[in-house]
């Protein structure tokens, strides 16, 4: 299963908003440097979906705002 995520780094608060069945908007406090924001997005998705972090993989959009994650 694939999930589309639009990430907003450097936000004041961390919020996850479900837009549709496979689409989310996530605001994170981390800066988009050295993969810190991507790592935090995986942590947030993991807790929201009740899935271990090891089952979530970033497939596309490593340096972009729009990302695609795979749930295994």
Residue pairs with C-beta under 8 A, 6 or more apart in sequence:
1 22
1 70
1 71
2 22
2 59
2 68
2 69
2 70
2 71
3 22
3 23
3 24
3 45
3 68
3 69
3 70
3 71
4 22
4 23
4 24
4 66
4 67
4 68
5 23
5 24
5 25
5 26
5 41
5 45
5 66
5 67
5 68
5 69
6 23
6 24
6 25
6 26
6 65
6 66
6 67
7 26
7 27
7 28
7 32
7 37
7 38
7 41
7 65
7 66
7 67
8 25
8 26
8 27
8 28
8 65
9 28
9 30
9 31
9 32
9 37
10 29
10 30
10 31
10 32
11 27
11 28
11 29
12 29
13 27
13 29
14 26
14 27
14 28
14 29
14 40
14 44
15 26
15 27
16 24
16 25
16 26
16 27
16 44
16 45
16 48
17 24
17 25
17 26
18 24
19 25
24 45
26 41
26 44
26 45
28 37
28 40
28 41
28 44
29 40
30 36
30 37
30 39
30 40
31 37
32 63
35 62
38 58
38 62
38 67
41 67
41 69
42 53
42 56
42 58
42 69
43 53
45 51
45 56
45 69
46 52
46 53
46 55
46 56
49 56
49 71
51 71
55 71
55 72
56 69
56 70
56 71
56 72
57 69
57 70
57 72
58 67
58 68
58 69
59 68
59 69
59 70
60 67
60 68
61 67
61 68
